[in-house]
Amino acid sequence: MTAQGRRVLRINFAAALLLLPCAAVPAQQRIPPGLVALSDIDPSIRQDMRYAGPDNFTGRPLPGYGRGACWLYRDAALALKRVQADVSARGLSLKVYDCYRPARAVAAMVRWAAGPERKDTLRFYPALEKRRLLALGYIASRSAHSRGVAIDLTLVPRDGSPPAPYDSAARYGSCTAERNKRAPDESIDMGTGFDCFDSKSRTRTTGLTAQQHVNRMLLVDAMRRRGFHNYAREWWHFTFPAADARQRYDFPIR
C-alpha cells in the first residue's frame, strides 16, 4: 500500500470511530457530579434497598443494582440528614427502600408489568390485575428516582432490632395484610407494606386505624418540614424539588 493509501485508510478509520453509537462512550457509567452516597452524609439512616434483592414486586434484583446503596443529590441527602435528627428526638429512625434508580431499572419494571403473571409477587397487588398496573400509574416509564431527587422510605424504632431475613420460599401475606403477616420489616405500622399497589397505599385514605394514620402523618410532616414533597398515592414516596436538575441518569450502583 502506498503512503497516500495509508493516509486515506487512517482518515476513514477515524471517521468511522466518530460514527460509533453513543452507547460505546462510558459517560453514563460515571457518577455525575453532585450525587453522593447517603452513608457518607448520615450513616445512621438505615438502608434496606429492595431492588438490589428479591424482596420486591418483580421477585428479583433489578438491572443496575450491583449493590444496595442509596445515592442522592447532595442537597437532598443533607435535607434527609436533618429529617433524621428530627425523628431521632422522638426515638425513631428513617429507613430507606430506594433512592437513585438507574433508568435501566425503570425500563425493567415496565417490561415486567407487560410480562406474564407471576404468583410469587401477587402479594404486592392483591386486588389488581398485573396488566393494569401501568395504566393505573403504579409503574411509570420515567421516574424522578432516576434524577437522584426521589426517595422511598419509612420510620423504624431507633433502637429496634433488624427484621428477620427475607425468605424467598416463604408464603408471606399480601401487602395490605396485618403487619405481622407481611414480609419481615421493622417499620412502624403504616397500614401497608412498601410498594403496595393498592388504594390503601394512598397517604390519606380510609380503612386505616387511628395509629396507622398518625404514623403516616408523622412521616409526611417530618419530611415536609425539610423540603420534601409526598406523592399522594404512595405514603412512602417523596421528592426534593429544590435539587431537581431534570436530568435522568443510568449509571449502575456498584
Backbone hydrogen bonds, N-H to C=O, Kabsch-Sander energy under -0.5 kcal/mol:
donor,donor_aa,acceptor,acceptor_aa,energy
6,R,2,T,-2.0
7,R,3,A,-2.0
8,V,4,Q,-2.1
9,L,5,G,-2.3
10,R,6,R,-2.3
11,I,7,R,-2.1
12,N,8,V,-2.7
13,F,9,L,-2.3
14,A,10,R,-2.3
15,A,11,I,-2.2
16,A,12,N,-2.0
17,L,13,F,-1.8
18,L,14,A,-1.4
19,L,15,A,-0.8
19,L,16,A,-0.7
20,L,17,L,-1.3
24,A,21,P,-1.7
25,V,22,C,-2.2
28,Q,25,V,-0.7
29,Q,26,P,-1.4
30,R,27,A,-1.5
35,L,32,P,-1.6
36,V,72,L,-3.2
38,L,70,C,-2.8
40,D,37,A,-1.5
41,I,37,A,-0.8
41,I,38,L,-1.0
42,D,38,L,-3.2
45,I,42,D,-1.3
46,R,94,L,-1.9
48,D,96,V,-3.1
50,R,48,D,-1.1
50,R,97,Y,-1.3
51,Y,97,Y,-0.5
52,A,49,M,-1.5
53,G,50,R,-1.3
56,N,54,P,-2.1
59,G,56,N,-1.5
62,L,51,Y,-2.7
65,Y,62,L,-1.8
66,G,64,G,-1.2
66,G,253,I,-1.5
67,R,253,I,-0.8
69,A,67,R,-1.0
71,W,69,A,-0.5
72,L,36,V,-2.2
73,Y,148,G,-2.3
74,R,34,G,-2.7
77,A,73,Y,-2.4
78,L,74,R,-2.7
79,A,75,D,-2.0
80,L,76,A,-2.1
81,K,77,A,-1.8
82,R,78,L,-1.5
83,V,79,A,-1.8
84,Q,80,L,-2.4
85,A,81,K,-1.8
86,D,82,R,-1.9
87,V,83,V,-2.6
88,S,84,Q,-2.1
89,A,85,A,-1.1
90,R,87,V,-1.4
91,G,88,S,-2.0
92,L,87,V,-2.1
93,S,156,V,-2.4
95,K,154,T,-2.0
96,V,46,R,-2.7
97,Y,152,D,-3.2
98,D,152,D,-1.4
99,C,100,Y,-0.6
100,Y,71,W,-1.7
101,R,145,H,-1.2
103,A,249,Y,-1.5
105,A,102,P,-1.2
106,V,102,P,-1.5
107,A,103,A,-2.2
108,A,104,R,-1.6
109,M,105,A,-1.9
110,V,106,V,-1.8
111,R,107,A,-2.2
112,W,108,A,-2.3
113,A,109,M,-2.3
114,A,110,V,-1.5
115,G,111,R,-0.6
115,G,112,W,-1.2
121,T,118,R,-1.4
122,L,119,K,-1.1
124,F,121,T,-1.8
125,Y,122,L,-1.6
128,L,125,Y,-1.3
132,R,129,E,-2.0
133,L,130,K,-1.7
136,L,132,R,-2.2
137,G,134,L,-1.4
138,Y,133,L,-1.8
139,I,133,L,-1.2
146,S,143,S,-1.1
147,R,144,A,-1.4
148,G,145,H,-1.6
149,V,144,A,-1.4
151,I,238,F,-2.7
152,D,98,D,-2.9
153,L,236,W,-2.1
154,T,95,K,-2.1
156,V,93,S,-2.7
158,R,91,G,-2.4
160,G,157,P,-1.3
168,S,166,Y,-0.6
170,A,167,D,-1.6
172,Y,170,A,-0.8
173,G,181,K,-3.4
175,C,123,R,-2.9
177,A,174,S,-1.8
181,K,178,E,-2.3
182,R,178,E,-0.7
182,R,179,R,-1.0
188,I,155,L,-2.7
190,M,188,I,-0.6
193,G,175,C,-1.8
196,C,193,G,-0.7
197,F,124,F,-3.0
197,F,195,D,-0.8
198,D,196,C,-1.8
201,S,198,D,-2.3
202,R,199,S,-1.5
203,T,232,A,-2.1
205,T,203,T,-0.6
213,H,209,T,-2.1
214,V,210,A,-2.2
215,N,211,Q,-2.6
216,R,212,Q,-2.1
217,M,213,H,-2.4
218,L,214,V,-2.1
219,L,215,N,-1.7
220,V,216,R,-2.7
221,D,217,M,-2.7
222,A,218,L,-1.8
223,M,219,L,-2.3
224,R,220,V,-2.6
225,R,221,D,-2.0
226,R,222,A,-0.5
226,R,223,M,-1.0
227,G,224,R,-2.0
228,F,223,M,-2.2
229,H,239,T,-2.8
231,Y,237,H,-2.3
232,A,230,N,-0.6
234,E,231,Y,-2.1
235,W,201,S,-1.5
237,H,234,E,-1.3
238,F,151,I,-2.5
239,T,229,H,-2.1
240,F,149,V,-2.1
243,A,240,F,-1.8
244,D,241,P,-1.7
245,A,243,A,-0.7
248,R,246,R,-0.5
249,Y,146,S,-2.0
253,I,64,G,-3.6
254,R,252,P,-0.7
